[in-house]
Amino acid sequence: MVEWQPLLNEPAVIAAAVLTLGLAVGYLVGRLNEELLSASGVPEAVEGTPFERTAQSIGTSTVEIVARLSSWFIYGIAVLTAIHIAQLLDTDAFWLRVTEFVPQLFIAVLVLILGFIVADKTELIVSEYLRGVKLPEVSVIPKVVKYSVLYVTFIIALGQVGVHVLALLILLTVYAIGIVIVGTVAFKDFLVSSAAGIYLLLNQPYGIGDEIRIGDQTGIVQEVDLFVTKIEDDSEEYIVPNRKVFEDGIVRMRD
C-alpha cells in the first residue's frame, strides 16, 4: 500500500499544488475582471482612443489587457511562491525584495495603462470642445494636455517602483511655469476672446436672431459661445472672434 502522507509533505508536491491553484485562480480572476469591466461600461469609455485602436490592431482590447494583467499578477505570485516552497533558491532576502517589488510593478503598469487611456480620452474631449474655435494656436492645446497627463502618469509609475522622482517633479514645475508663460504670450488673443465671451454671455448685448454689424460683417446672430460669435447673411456665415466684438464694437440693426 502506497504511503501518501510522506509524498504530500514533499516541498515539490506542495509547490506544484500551489502553482496549479495559482494558475486556476489567476484565470478565474482575469475572466471575472473582464466581465466586471465590460459591465461597468469601460469599453464604451475607451472607444475611439489611440490606445484602444492600437490594442484592437493586435487582436485584443483595453479590457482584455487589464484583465490579463490581473491574471499575470496572480500567476507571478504563484510561481514565486512555488519556487520558494520548492526551495529552488534559498535566499530569503532576495524573495523578500521580489515579493515587495511585484505588487509595486503591477500597480505601476496599471497606472501606465490608465494614464494612456485618460490622456487619449482627454485629448479627444478637449479637441471636441475646441472644434469651433477658429484660432490657429488652439490646435496645440489638446496635445499639450495629453502629454502633460502622460508626464504625470510616468512620474507616478516610476515612484511606484522606487525610482527617485524629485528631479522629475522639479522639471514638471519648470514645465508648468513655462506652459503658463508661453501660453499667456501665444494665446493672448485666445484669452482675450474668452474673457470677451464671458462678458457677452453674462450681459447678452445681443442674442440669437438679432441682426448686428461687427466691423465689416453684417448678419443675423446664429450662435454665441465662449470664443466666437457666428452671424449669417444670406448664404454666407461669418465666425467672428469675441475679441473683435470689443475691438470693432457692435451695431444692432433695427427695422
C-alpha positions as CSV (number, residue, x, y, z in Angstrom):
1,M,0.0,0.0,0.0
2,V,1.4,3.4,-1.0
3,E,2.1,5.8,1.8
4,W,0.6,9.1,0.6
5,Q,1.4,11.2,3.7
6,P,5.2,11.4,3.2
7,L,4.6,12.3,-0.5
8,L,2.2,15.1,0.4
9,N,4.8,16.6,2.7
10,E,7.4,16.8,-0.1
11,P,8.1,20.5,-0.9
12,A,8.0,19.8,-4.7
13,V,4.5,18.3,-4.4
14,I,3.2,21.3,-2.3
15,A,4.9,23.7,-4.8
16,A,3.1,22.0,-7.7
17,A,-0.2,22.2,-5.9
18,V,0.3,25.9,-5.1
19,L,1.3,26.6,-8.7
20,T,-1.8,24.8,-10.1
21,L,-4.1,26.6,-7.7
22,G,-2.5,29.9,-8.6
23,L,-2.9,29.3,-12.3
24,A,-6.6,28.4,-11.8
25,V,-7.3,31.4,-9.5
26,G,-5.4,33.7,-11.9
27,Y,-7.5,32.6,-14.9
28,L,-10.8,33.0,-12.9
29,V,-9.8,36.4,-11.6
30,G,-8.9,37.5,-15.2
31,R,-12.3,36.4,-16.5
32,L,-14.2,38.0,-13.6
33,N,-12.4,41.3,-14.1
34,E,-13.1,41.2,-17.8
35,E,-16.8,40.7,-17.1
36,L,-16.9,43.4,-14.4
37,L,-15.0,45.9,-16.7
38,S,-17.4,45.2,-19.6
39,A,-20.4,45.5,-17.4
40,S,-19.2,48.9,-15.9
41,G,-19.0,50.4,-19.4
42,V,-15.2,50.6,-19.8
43,P,-15.3,49.5,-23.5
44,E,-17.6,52.4,-24.3
45,A,-15.5,54.9,-22.3
46,V,-12.2,54.0,-24.1
47,E,-13.8,53.6,-27.5
48,G,-12.0,55.7,-30.2
49,T,-8.9,56.4,-28.1
50,P,-5.5,55.6,-29.8
51,F,-4.7,53.1,-27.1
52,E,-7.9,51.1,-27.8
53,R,-7.2,51.3,-31.6
54,T,-3.7,50.0,-31.0
55,A,-5.0,47.2,-28.8
56,Q,-7.5,46.2,-31.4
57,S,-4.9,46.2,-34.2
58,I,-3.1,43.4,-32.4
59,G,-6.2,41.4,-31.8
60,T,-7.1,42.5,-28.2
61,S,-8.7,45.3,-26.3
62,T,-8.1,47.6,-23.3
63,V,-10.4,45.5,-21.2
64,E,-8.6,42.3,-22.1
65,I,-5.2,43.8,-21.4
66,V,-6.2,45.0,-17.9
67,A,-7.9,41.6,-17.2
68,R,-4.9,39.7,-18.3
69,L,-2.6,41.9,-16.3
70,S,-4.5,40.9,-13.1
71,S,-4.2,37.2,-14.2
72,W,-0.5,37.5,-14.8
73,F,0.0,39.2,-11.5
74,I,-1.5,36.2,-9.7
75,Y,0.4,33.8,-12.0
76,G,3.6,35.6,-11.0
77,I,2.8,35.4,-7.3
78,A,2.0,31.7,-7.7
79,V,5.3,31.0,-9.5
80,L,7.4,32.8,-6.9
81,T,5.6,31.1,-4.1
82,A,6.1,27.7,-5.7
83,I,9.8,28.3,-6.2
84,H,10.2,29.4,-2.6
85,I,8.3,26.4,-1.3
86,A,10.3,24.0,-3.5
87,Q,13.5,25.7,-2.1
88,L,15.0,26.1,-5.5
89,L,16.6,29.3,-4.3
90,D,17.4,29.7,-0.6
91,T,17.8,33.4,-0.4
92,D,15.2,34.9,1.9
93,A,16.4,38.5,1.3
94,F,16.0,38.1,-2.4
95,W,12.5,36.7,-2.1
96,L,11.6,39.5,0.3
97,R,12.6,42.1,-2.2
98,V,10.8,40.2,-5.0
99,T,7.5,40.0,-3.1
100,E,7.7,43.7,-2.3
101,F,8.6,44.6,-5.9
102,V,6.0,42.6,-7.8
103,P,2.9,44.4,-6.4
104,Q,4.6,47.7,-7.0
105,L,5.4,46.7,-10.6
106,F,1.8,45.6,-11.1
107,I,0.4,49.0,-9.8
108,A,3.0,50.9,-12.0
109,V,1.9,49.0,-15.2
110,L,-1.8,49.5,-14.3
111,V,-1.1,53.3,-13.8
112,L,0.6,53.5,-17.1
113,I,-2.3,51.8,-18.9
114,L,-4.9,54.0,-17.2
115,G,-2.7,57.1,-17.9
116,F,-2.5,56.4,-21.6
117,I,-6.3,55.9,-21.7
118,V,-7.0,59.1,-19.7
119,A,-4.5,61.0,-21.8
120,D,-6.1,59.9,-25.1
121,K,-9.6,60.5,-23.9
122,T,-8.7,63.9,-22.6
123,E,-7.2,64.9,-25.9
124,L,-10.4,63.8,-27.7
125,I,-12.6,65.7,-25.3
126,V,-10.5,68.9,-25.5
127,S,-10.3,68.7,-29.3
128,E,-14.1,68.3,-29.5
129,Y,-14.7,71.2,-27.1
130,L,-12.4,73.5,-29.1
131,R,-13.5,72.4,-32.5
132,G,-15.5,75.6,-33.1
133,V,-12.6,77.9,-32.1
134,K,-11.1,79.4,-35.3
135,L,-7.7,80.3,-33.8
136,P,-4.6,78.5,-35.2
137,E,-2.9,78.3,-31.8
138,V,-5.8,76.3,-30.3
139,S,-4.8,73.1,-32.2
140,V,-1.8,72.8,-29.9
141,I,-3.8,72.7,-26.7
142,P,-5.1,69.0,-26.9
143,K,-1.5,67.7,-27.5
144,V,-0.2,69.8,-24.5
145,V,-3.0,68.4,-22.3
146,K,-2.3,64.8,-23.5
147,Y,1.4,64.9,-22.9
148,S,1.0,66.7,-19.6
149,V,-1.2,63.8,-18.4
150,L,1.3,61.3,-19.7
151,Y,4.2,63.0,-17.9
152,V,2.4,62.9,-14.6
153,T,1.5,59.3,-15.2
154,F,5.1,58.3,-15.7
155,I,6.1,60.1,-12.6
156,I,3.5,58.2,-10.6
157,A,4.5,54.9,-12.2
158,L,8.2,55.4,-11.6
159,G,7.5,56.4,-8.0
160,Q,5.7,53.1,-7.5
161,V,8.8,51.1,-8.4
162,G,11.1,53.1,-6.1
163,V,12.7,55.4,-8.6
164,H,13.6,58.8,-7.1
165,V,11.4,61.3,-9.0
166,L,12.4,64.6,-7.2
167,A,14.3,65.8,-10.3
168,L,11.2,64.9,-12.5
169,L,9.0,66.8,-10.1
170,I,11.2,69.9,-10.3
171,L,11.2,69.5,-14.1
172,L,7.4,69.3,-14.0
173,T,7.2,72.5,-12.0
174,V,9.5,74.3,-14.5
175,Y,7.4,72.8,-17.4
176,A,4.2,74.1,-15.8
177,I,5.6,77.6,-15.3
178,G,6.9,77.5,-18.9
179,I,3.4,76.5,-20.2
180,V,1.8,79.4,-18.3
181,I,4.3,81.9,-19.6
182,V,4.3,80.7,-23.2
183,G,0.5,80.2,-23.1
184,T,0.0,83.7,-21.9
185,V,2.0,85.1,-24.8
186,A,1.0,82.7,-27.6
187,F,-2.7,82.5,-26.6
188,K,-3.2,86.2,-25.8
189,D,-5.9,86.5,-28.5
190,F,-7.5,83.3,-27.3
191,L,-7.6,84.5,-23.7
192,V,-8.9,87.9,-24.7
193,S,-11.7,86.2,-26.7
194,S,-12.5,84.0,-23.8
195,A,-12.8,87.0,-21.4
196,A,-14.9,88.8,-24.0
197,G,-17.1,85.7,-24.4
198,I,-17.8,85.6,-20.7
199,Y,-18.8,89.2,-20.7
200,L,-21.1,88.7,-23.7
201,L,-22.7,85.5,-22.3
202,L,-23.4,87.3,-18.9
203,N,-24.6,90.6,-20.3
204,Q,-26.1,89.5,-23.6
205,P,-25.9,92.8,-25.6
206,Y,-27.3,90.7,-28.5
207,G,-28.9,87.4,-28.8
208,I,-29.7,84.7,-31.4
209,G,-31.9,86.1,-34.1
210,D,-30.7,89.7,-33.7
211,E,-29.3,91.5,-36.8
212,I,-26.0,93.1,-36.0
213,R,-22.9,94.6,-37.6
214,I,-19.4,93.8,-36.3
215,G,-16.7,95.7,-38.3
216,D,-17.5,95.0,-41.9
217,Q,-19.6,91.9,-41.3
218,T,-23.4,92.2,-41.1
219,G,-25.8,89.4,-40.4
220,I,-28.2,87.6,-38.1
221,V,-26.7,86.1,-35.0
222,Q,-26.8,82.2,-35.1
223,E,-24.7,81.3,-32.1
224,V,-22.7,82.9,-29.3
225,D,-20.2,80.8,-27.3
226,L,-17.2,81.5,-25.1
227,F,-14.9,82.2,-28.0
228,V,-16.8,83.2,-31.1
229,T,-20.0,84.8,-32.4
230,K,-21.5,83.3,-35.5
231,I,-23.5,85.5,-37.8
232,E,-25.2,84.7,-41.1
233,D,-26.0,86.9,-44.0
234,D,-27.8,85.2,-46.9
235,S,-25.6,82.3,-48.0
236,E,-22.5,83.4,-46.0
237,E,-21.6,82.6,-42.4
238,Y,-19.1,84.7,-40.5
239,I,-17.3,83.3,-37.5
240,V,-16.1,86.4,-35.5
241,P,-13.7,86.0,-32.5
242,N,-15.3,87.7,-29.5
243,R,-12.3,89.9,-29.0
244,K,-13.1,91.5,-32.4
245,V,-16.6,92.4,-31.0
246,F,-14.8,94.6,-28.4
247,E,-12.2,96.0,-30.8
248,D,-14.7,97.0,-33.6
249,G,-17.9,97.5,-31.5
250,I,-21.4,96.2,-32.1
251,V,-24.1,97.8,-34.1
252,R,-27.6,96.4,-33.7
253,M,-29.7,96.8,-36.8
254,R,-33.3,98.0,-36.3
255,D,-36.2,97.7,-38.7
